[in-house]
Amino acid sequence: MILCTDDTLYTGITVNVARRFSQHANKQGAKYFRGRQPKQLVYVETGHDRSTASKREIVIKKLPRFDKFQLLASENNKVGDFPL
């Protein structure tokens, strides 16, 4: 998950976190970033293949904002393993 400059949370999947964050920052990624900028990588999960990552992405996107912020503090968060 990426925290954006307008304090929204963007959720997506990738095999290369640093490259994808850079693409978003340079307006080469999702259309979501046309009107906002990525501020900080705040949540990363590992251990998924393409299929399970896509399913997990859907689950996370449906979560209320409060629950997404609880994920940020969970032990599943591997953001520290991906310095940008």
C-alpha positions, 0 to 999 in steps of 0.5 A, spaced: 500 500 500 502 507 498 500 513 502 498 518 497 499 526 498 492 526 499 492 521 505 488 516 501 491 509 500 493 505 494 493 498 493 496 494 488 500 488 486 507 487 483 514 483 483 518 489 484 516 494 489 521 499 488 520 499 480 513 500 481 513 505 486 518 509 482 513 508 476 507 511 480 512 517 482 513 518 475 506 518 472 508 511 469 503 507 473 496 507 475 491 512 472 490 513 480 496 517 480 494 522 475 491 527 480 495 525 486 503 523 488 505 517 492 508 519 498 510 513 502 510 506 501 506 503 508 504 496 507 507 490 503 505 483 504 510 477 501 509 470 500 504 470 494 504 468 487 500 472 482 493 468 483 493 469 491 496 476 490 490 478 486 485 475 491 489 478 497 489 485 493 481 485 492 480 483 499 484 489 502 481 494 497 474 492 500 476 493 507 474 500 510 480 505 511 480 503 519 482 496 517 487 498 512 490 502 518 490 496 522 494 492 517 499 497 517 501 495 524 500 488 523 506 483 523 504 481 516 507 488 514 514 487 511 515 494 508 521 495 512 524 489 507 523 494 501 527 501 502 526 505 497 
